[in-house]
Amino acid sequence: MDKNSELILFLTDSQELVCLNNRKESPFNDLLLSESMKSGLAIIIYLGNIEYGILIVNSVQPLFFRNKEIVFIENLARITRKTEPIWSNK
């Protein structure tokens, strides 16, 4: 994925989760990693204060990500942000 894609730029600028629940015209279509995927979400993952990467989750089901799934992924990201990397000198 290109680091200058709309998805990456939005994620890094907004610090918000992106959710696309059906395949439609969207600047975030690269979130769906293959043609068979119908729903996807992405969120930046931190390890402590280090931006570690982007977690992308896809589903073959349209409208897969509802509040329960979104809250779960947001909580997972929040937990990693509170975790110090194991290579930390602290």
N, CA, C and O atoms as a GROMACS GRO file, in nm:
protein
  360
    1MET      N    1   0.085  -0.117   0.000
    1MET     CA    2   0.000   0.000   0.000
    1MET      C    3   0.090   0.124   0.000
    1MET      O    4   0.189   0.130   0.073
    2ASP      N    5   0.055   0.219  -0.081
    2ASP     CA    6   0.133   0.343  -0.094
    2ASP      C    7   0.119   0.429   0.030
    2ASP      O    8   0.007   0.452   0.077
    3LYS      N    9   0.230   0.476   0.084
    3LYS     CA   10   0.224   0.559   0.205
    3LYS      C   11   0.155   0.692   0.182
    3LYS      O   12   0.121   0.762   0.278
    4ASN      N   13   0.133   0.730   0.056
    4ASN     CA   14   0.062   0.853   0.023
    4ASN      C   15  -0.082   0.828  -0.018
    4ASN      O   16  -0.148   0.917  -0.073
    5SER      N   17  -0.132   0.707   0.007
    5SER     CA   18  -0.272   0.678  -0.028
    5SER      C   19  -0.365   0.759   0.062
    5SER      O   20  -0.328   0.799   0.172
    6GLU      N   21  -0.485   0.781   0.015
    6GLU     CA   22  -0.585   0.855   0.094
    6GLU      C   23  -0.606   0.789   0.229
    6GLU      O   24  -0.620   0.858   0.330
    7LEU      N   25  -0.609   0.656   0.231
    7LEU     CA   26  -0.631   0.584   0.356
    7LEU      C   27  -0.520   0.614   0.457
    7LEU      O   28  -0.548   0.649   0.572
    8ILE      N   29  -0.395   0.601   0.416
    8ILE     CA   30  -0.282   0.623   0.507
    8ILE      C   31  -0.278   0.769   0.552
    8ILE      O   32  -0.258   0.796   0.671
    9LEU      N   33  -0.297   0.861   0.461
    9LEU     CA   34  -0.294   1.003   0.497
    9LEU      C   35  -0.405   1.036   0.596
    9LEU      O   36  -0.383   1.110   0.692
   10PHE      N   37  -0.526   0.982   0.573
   10PHE     CA   38  -0.637   1.008   0.664
   10PHE      C   39  -0.609   0.950   0.803
   10PHE      O   40  -0.630   1.016   0.904
   11LEU      N   41  -0.563   0.826   0.806
   11LEU     CA   42  -0.534   0.761   0.934
   11LEU      C   43  -0.432   0.839   1.015
   11LEU      O   44  -0.450   0.862   1.134
   12THR      N   45  -0.324   0.880   0.951
   12THR     CA   46  -0.218   0.949   1.025
   12THR      C   47  -0.260   1.090   1.064
   12THR      O   48  -0.220   1.139   1.170
   13ASP      N   49  -0.339   1.156   0.981
   13ASP     CA   50  -0.382   1.293   1.014
   13ASP      C   51  -0.491   1.294   1.121
   13ASP      O   52  -0.488   1.379   1.210
   14SER      N   53  -0.586   1.202   1.112
   14SER     CA   54  -0.704   1.207   1.200
   14SER      C   55  -0.688   1.125   1.327
   14SER      O   56  -0.753   1.153   1.427
   15GLN      N   57  -0.602   1.022   1.322
   15GLN     CA   58  -0.589   0.928   1.434
   15GLN      C   59  -0.720   0.856   1.462
   15GLN      O   60  -0.744   0.812   1.575
   16GLU      N   61  -0.806   0.845   1.362
   16GLU     CA   62  -0.936   0.779   1.375
   16GLU      C   63  -0.936   0.646   1.302
   16GLU      O   64  -0.858   0.626   1.209
   17LEU      N   65  -1.022   0.556   1.345
   17LEU     CA   66  -1.044   0.430   1.276
   17LEU      C   67  -1.121   0.458   1.147
   17LEU      O   68  -1.207   0.546   1.144
   18VAL      N   69  -1.091   0.384   1.042
   18VAL     CA   70  -1.164   0.393   0.915
   18VAL      C   71  -1.240   0.262   0.896
   18VAL      O   72  -1.182   0.154   0.907
   19CYS      N   73  -1.368   0.272   0.866
   19CYS     CA   74  -1.450   0.154   0.842
   19CYS      C   75  -1.523   0.171   0.709
   19CYS      O   76  -1.587   0.273   0.685
   20LEU      N   77  -1.512   0.071   0.624
   20LEU     CA   78  -1.582   0.067   0.496
   20LEU      C   79  -1.664  -0.062   0.497
   20LEU      O   80  -1.607  -0.171   0.495
   21ASN      N   81  -1.796  -0.050   0.500
   21ASN     CA   82  -1.881  -0.168   0.520
   21ASN      C   83  -1.943  -0.223   0.393
   21ASN      O   84  -2.022  -0.318   0.400
   22ASN      N   85  -1.910  -0.168   0.280
   22ASN     CA   86  -1.950  -0.229   0.153
   22ASN      C   87  -1.859  -0.175   0.044
   22ASN      O   88  -1.799  -0.068   0.056
   23ARG      N   89  -1.852  -0.251  -0.062
   23ARG     CA   90  -1.766  -0.214  -0.174
   23ARG      C   91  -1.840  -0.110  -0.257
   23ARG      O   92  -1.939  -0.140  -0.323
   24LYS      N   93  -1.791   0.014  -0.251
   24LYS     CA   94  -1.851   0.124  -0.325
   24LYS      C   95  -1.741   0.222  -0.362
   24LYS      O   96  -1.626   0.205  -0.320
   25GLU      N   97  -1.773   0.323  -0.437
   25GLU     CA   98  -1.676   0.425  -0.472
   25GLU      C   99  -1.635   0.500  -0.346
   25GLU      O  100  -1.718   0.562  -0.280
   26SER      N  101  -1.506   0.493  -0.312
   26SER     CA  102  -1.457   0.552  -0.189
   26SER      C  103  -1.307   0.580  -0.203
   26SER      O  104  -1.236   0.505  -0.269
   27PRO      N  105  -1.260   0.687  -0.140
   27PRO     CA  106  -1.114   0.710  -0.140
   27PRO      C  107  -1.039   0.605  -0.057
   27PRO      O  108  -0.917   0.599  -0.061
   28PHE      N  109  -1.114   0.523   0.017
   28PHE     CA  110  -1.052   0.423   0.104
   28PHE      C  111  -1.065   0.281   0.049
   28PHE      O  112  -1.052   0.185   0.125
   29ASN      N  113  -1.090   0.265  -0.081
   29ASN     CA  114  -1.108   0.132  -0.138
   29ASN      C  115  -0.986   0.042  -0.122
   29ASN      O  116  -1.001  -0.080  -0.122
   30ASP      N  117  -0.866   0.099  -0.108
   30ASP     CA  118  -0.749   0.013  -0.090
   30ASP      C  119  -0.749  -0.056   0.046
   30ASP      O  120  -0.664  -0.140   0.074
   31LEU      N  121  -0.844  -0.020   0.131
   31LEU     CA  122  -0.865  -0.088   0.259
   31LEU      C  123  -0.909  -0.233   0.236
   31LEU      O  124  -0.876  -0.321   0.315
   32LEU      N  125  -0.984  -0.257   0.129
   32LEU     CA  126  -1.029  -0.393   0.096
   32LEU      C  127  -0.916  -0.460   0.019
   32LEU      O  128  -0.887  -0.425  -0.096
   33LEU      N  129  -0.852  -0.557   0.083
   33LEU     CA  130  -0.725  -0.610   0.035
   33LEU      C  131  -0.736  -0.709  -0.080
   33LEU      O  132  -0.635  -0.741  -0.143
   34SER      N  133  -0.857  -0.758  -0.110
   34SER     CA  134  -0.876  -0.842  -0.227
   34SER      C  135  -1.018  -0.822  -0.279
   34SER      O  136  -1.104  -0.767  -0.210
   35GLU      N  137  -1.041  -0.868  -0.401
   35GLU     CA  138  -1.172  -0.849  -0.465
   35GLU      C  139  -1.285  -0.917  -0.387
   35GLU      O  140  -1.400  -0.873  -0.394
   36SER      N  141  -1.254  -1.023  -0.314
   36SER     CA  142  -1.360  -1.096  -0.242
   36SER      C  143  -1.401  -1.027  -0.112
   36SER      O  144  -1.503  -1.063  -0.053
   37MET      N  145  -1.323  -0.931  -0.067
   37MET     CA  146  -1.355  -0.862   0.058
   37MET      C  147  -1.464  -0.757   0.036
   37MET      O  148  -1.460  -0.680  -0.060
   38LYS      N  149  -1.561  -0.755   0.126
   38LYS     CA  150  -1.674  -0.663   0.116
   38LYS      C  151  -1.674  -0.556   0.224
   38LYS      O  152  -1.734  -0.450   0.206
   39SER      N  153  -1.608  -0.582   0.338
   39SER     CA  154  -1.601  -0.487   0.450
   39SER      C  155  -1.457  -0.483   0.501
   39SER      O  156  -1.384  -0.582   0.494
   40GLY      N  157  -1.419  -0.367   0.553
   40GLY     CA  158  -1.285  -0.356   0.608
   40GLY      C  159  -1.276  -0.241   0.706
   40GLY      O  160  -1.353  -0.145   0.700
   41LEU      N  161  -1.180  -0.252   0.795
   41LEU     CA  162  -1.150  -0.140   0.883
   41LEU      C  163  -1.001  -0.133   0.904
   41LEU      O  164  -0.929  -0.232   0.889
   42ALA      N  165  -0.956  -0.013   0.940
   42ALA     CA  166  -0.813   0.009   0.962
   42ALA      C  167  -0.796   0.107   1.077
   42ALA      O  168  -0.875   0.199   1.096
   43ILE      N  169  -0.690   0.085   1.155
   43ILE     CA  170  -0.658   0.173   1.266
   43ILE      C  171  -0.507   0.169   1.287
   43ILE      O  172  -0.443   0.066   1.266
   44ILE      N  173  -0.450   0.281   1.328
   44ILE     CA  174  -0.308   0.287   1.358
   44ILE      C  175  -0.283   0.216   1.490
   44ILE      O  176  -0.357   0.236   1.587
   45ILE      N  177  -0.180   0.136   1.494
   45ILE     CA  178  -0.140   0.065   1.616
   45ILE      C  179  -0.011   0.130   1.668
   45ILE      O  180   0.086   0.147   1.594
   46TYR      N  181  -0.014   0.164   1.794
   46TYR     CA  182   0.102   0.220   1.862
   46TYR      C  183   0.153   0.118   1.962
   46TYR      O  184   0.076   0.038   2.015
   47LEU      N  185   0.280   0.121   1.987
   47LEU     CA  186   0.341   0.048   2.098
   47LEU      C  187   0.400   0.155   2.187
   47LEU      O  188   0.506   0.210   2.156
   48GLY      N  189   0.332   0.185   2.297
   48GLY     CA  190   0.369   0.303   2.375
   48GLY      C  191   0.342   0.425   2.290
   48GLY      O  192   0.230   0.444   2.242
   49ASN      N  193   0.443   0.508   2.271
   49ASN     CA  194   0.428   0.628   2.188
   49ASN      C  195   0.483   0.610   2.047
   49ASN      O  196   0.490   0.706   1.970
   50ILE      N  197   0.522   0.488   2.014
   50ILE     CA  198   0.580   0.461   1.883
   50ILE      C  199   0.469   0.417   1.787
   50ILE      O  200   0.397   0.321   1.814
   51GLU      N  201   0.457   0.488   1.674
   51GLU     CA  202   0.362   0.446   1.571
   51GLU      C  203   0.418   0.319   1.508
   51GLU      O  204   0.518   0.323   1.437
   52TYR      N  205   0.353   0.207   1.534
   52TYR     CA  206   0.408   0.077   1.499
   52TYR      C  207   0.362   0.028   1.362
   52TYR      O  208   0.438  -0.037   1.291
   53GLY      N  209   0.241   0.059   1.326
   53GLY     CA  210   0.189   0.013   1.198
   53GLY      C  211   0.039   0.036   1.189
   53GLY      O  212  -0.019   0.106   1.272
   54ILE      N  213  -0.021  -0.023   1.090
   54ILE     CA  214  -0.165  -0.012   1.070
   54ILE      C  215  -0.225  -0.151   1.070
   54ILE      O  216  -0.180  -0.239   0.997
   55LEU      N  217  -0.326  -0.169   1.153
   55LEU     CA  218  -0.400  -0.295   1.156
   55LEU      C  219  -0.516  -0.283   1.057
   55LEU      O  220  -0.597  -0.192   1.068
   56ILE      N  221  -0.522  -0.375   0.962
   56ILE     CA  222  -0.632  -0.381   0.865
   56ILE      C  223  -0.702  -0.515   0.883
   56ILE      O  224  -0.638  -0.621   0.881
   57VAL      N  225  -0.833  -0.509   0.899
   57VAL     CA  226  -0.915  -0.629   0.914
   57VAL      C  227  -1.020  -0.627   0.804
   57VAL      O  228  -1.087  -0.525   0.785
   58ASN      N  229  -1.035  -0.738   0.732
   58ASN     CA  230  -1.132  -0.749   0.624
   58ASN      C  231  -1.231  -0.861   0.650
   58ASN      O  232  -1.204  -0.953   0.727
   59SER      N  233  -1.346  -0.852   0.584
   59SER     CA  234  -1.447  -0.957   0.590
   59SER      C  235  -1.510  -0.975   0.452
   59SER      O  236  -1.525  -0.879   0.376
   60VAL      N  237  -1.545  -1.098   0.421
   60VAL     CA  238  -1.614  -1.125   0.295
   60VAL      C  239  -1.762  -1.087   0.305
   60VAL      O  240  -1.832  -1.083   0.203
   61GLN      N  241  -1.809  -1.058   0.426
   61GLN     CA  242  -1.950  -1.021   0.446
   61GLN      C  243  -1.965  -0.869   0.438
   61GLN      O  244  -1.892  -0.796   0.504
   62PRO      N  245  -2.061  -0.822   0.357
   62PRO     CA  246  -2.090  -0.679   0.361
   62PRO      C  247  -2.155  -0.643   0.496
   62PRO      O  248  -2.219  -0.728   0.558
   63LEU      N  249  -2.137  -0.521   0.539
   63LEU     CA  250  -2.195  -0.472   0.665
   63LEU      C  251  -2.150  -0.554   0.786
   63LEU      O  252  -2.223  -0.566   0.885
   64PHE      N  253  -2.030  -0.609   0.779
   64PHE     CA  254  -1.981  -0.695   0.887
   64PHE      C  255  -1.949  -0.618   1.014
   64PHE      O  256  -1.980  -0.664   1.124
   65PHE      N  257  -1.889  -0.501   1.001
   65PHE     CA  258  -1.841  -0.428   1.118
   65PHE      C  259  -1.951  -0.341   1.176
   65PHE      O  260  -1.990  -0.240   1.119
   66ARG      N  261  -2.000  -0.385   1.291
   66ARG     CA  262  -2.100  -0.309   1.365
   66ARG      C  263  -2.032  -0.254   1.490
   66ARG      O  264  -1.911  -0.267   1.506
   67ASN      N  265  -2.108  -0.193   1.575
   67ASN     CA  266  -2.052  -0.128   1.693
   67ASN      C  267  -1.965  -0.223   1.776
   67ASN      O  268  -1.857  -0.185   1.821
   68LYS      N  269  -2.012  -0.345   1.796
   68LYS     CA  270  -1.939  -0.441   1.880
   68LYS      C  271  -1.799  -0.468   1.824
   68LYS      O  272  -1.702  -0.469   1.900
   69GLU      N  273  -1.788  -0.490   1.695
   69GLU     CA  274  -1.658  -0.519   1.633
   69GLU      C  275  -1.568  -0.395   1.634
   69GLU      O  276  -1.447  -0.405   1.657
   70ILE      N  277  -1.626  -0.279   1.608
   70ILE     CA  278  -1.549  -0.155   1.606
   70ILE      C  279  -1.494  -0.123   1.744
   70ILE      O  280  -1.377  -0.087   1.757
   71VAL      N  281  -1.577  -0.137   1.846
   71VAL     CA  282  -1.532  -0.111   1.984
   71VAL      C  283  -1.421  -0.208   2.023
   71VAL      O  284  -1.325  -0.169   2.088
   72PHE      N  285  -1.434  -0.335   1.983
   72PHE     CA  286  -1.330  -0.434   2.013
   72PHE      C  287  -1.196  -0.392   1.953
   72PHE      O  288  -1.094  -0.394   2.022
   73ILE      N  289  -1.195  -0.355   1.824
   73ILE     CA  290  -1.071  -0.316   1.758
   73ILE      C  291  -1.015  -0.188   1.819
   73ILE      O  292  -0.894  -0.176   1.838
   74GLU      N  293  -1.101  -0.091   1.851
   74GLU     CA  294  -1.054   0.032   1.915
   74GLU      C  295  -0.992   0.003   2.052
   74GLU      O  296  -0.891   0.063   2.087
   75ASN      N  297  -1.051  -0.088   2.128
   75ASN     CA  298  -0.995  -0.125   2.259
   75ASN      C  299  -0.862  -0.197   2.244
   75ASN      O  300  -0.771  -0.175   2.324
   76LEU      N  301  -0.851  -0.282   2.145
   76LEU     CA  302  -0.725  -0.350   2.118
   76LEU      C  303  -0.615  -0.248   2.088
   76LEU      O  304  -0.504  -0.259   2.140
   77ALA      N  305  -0.647  -0.150   2.006
   77ALA     CA  306  -0.549  -0.044   1.974
   77ALA      C  307  -0.515   0.038   2.098
   77ALA      O  308  -0.400   0.077   2.117
   78ARG      N  309  -0.612   0.063   2.182
   78ARG     CA  310  -0.589   0.141   2.305
   78ARG      C  311  -0.496   0.064   2.399
   78ARG      O  312  -0.409   0.124   2.462
   79ILE      N  313  -0.514  -0.066   2.409
   79ILE     CA  314  -0.428  -0.149   2.496
   79ILE      C  315  -0.283  -0.143   2.448
   79ILE      O  316  -0.192  -0.128   2.530
   80THR      N  317  -0.260  -0.153   2.318
   80THR     CA  318  -0.123  -0.151   2.269
   80THR      C  319  -0.058  -0.016   2.292
   80THR      O  320   0.063  -0.007   2.310
   81ARG      N  321  -0.137   0.090   2.290
   81ARG     CA  322  -0.081   0.224   2.312
   81ARG      C  323  -0.030   0.239   2.456
   81ARG      O  324   0.062   0.316   2.481
   82LYS      N  325  -0.090   0.166   2.548
   82LYS     CA  326  -0.050   0.174   2.689
   82LYS      C  327   0.065   0.078   2.722
   82LYS      O  328   0.114   0.077   2.834
   83THR      N  329   0.107   0.000   2.625
   83THR     CA  330   0.210  -0.101   2.646
   83THR      C  331   0.346  -0.047   2.602
   83THR      O  332   0.359   0.005   2.492
   84GLU      N  333   0.444  -0.059   2.687
   84GLU     CA  334   0.580  -0.021   2.651
   84GLU      C  335   0.641  -0.131   2.564
   84GLU      O  336   0.620  -0.249   2.591
   85PRO      N  337   0.713  -0.093   2.460
   85PRO     CA  338   0.780  -0.196   2.379
   85PRO      C  339   0.877  -0.278   2.464
   85PRO      O  340   0.936  -0.227   2.559
   86ILE      N  341   0.893  -0.405   2.430
   86ILE     CA  342   0.982  -0.491   2.510
   86ILE      C  343   1.128  -0.451   2.494
   86ILE      O  344   1.211  -0.489   2.577
   87TRP      N  345   1.161  -0.376   2.390
   87TRP     CA  346   1.297  -0.330   2.371
   87TRP      C  347   1.324  -0.196   2.437
   87TRP      O  348   1.432  -0.139   2.422
   88SER      N  349   1.225  -0.145   2.509
   88SER     CA  350   1.240  -0.016   2.576
   88SER      C  351   1.343  -0.025   2.687
   88SER      O  352   1.357  -0.130   2.751
   89ASN      N  353   1.417   0.084   2.710
   89ASN     CA  354   1.516   0.089   2.816
   89ASN      C  355   1.458   0.134   2.950
   89ASN      O  356   1.532   0.152   3.046
   90LYS      N  357   1.329   0.152   2.956
   90LYS     CA  358   1.266   0.200   3.080
   90LYS      C  359   1.248   0.086   3.178
   90LYS      O  360   1.197   0.107   3.288
   0.00000   0.00000   0.00000
